[in-house]
């Protein structure tokens, strides 16, 4: 959980919640696909390890951005989706995608995923 006394401004809090190599990408895929299982996320992000994916999902779940639903069946089924707080990040992530696409085009950087 987030310790509110650590932050000097809202920007600092936002970066804590969605910053890093993987959180933004996980959020983007959940915005695009709506509901994903663990294995689906690993296929969408082949360079992330299982340990890192689990850690990032747990942090975002603890912070109220991601919802985890466990279905009691054999084998167990777990699905992830965004909470309203996670959904509210859509404009920020859309702007990041737009900026990244323009930057890549100007610098002639080839990107593997579509925008």
Secondary structure, 3 states (H helix, E strand, C coil): CCCHHHCCCHHHHHHHHHCCCCHHHHHHHHHHHCEEEHHHHHHHCCCCCHHHHHHHHHHHHHCCCEEEEEECCCCCEEEEEECHHHHCCHHHHHHHHHHHHHHHHHHCCCCCCCC
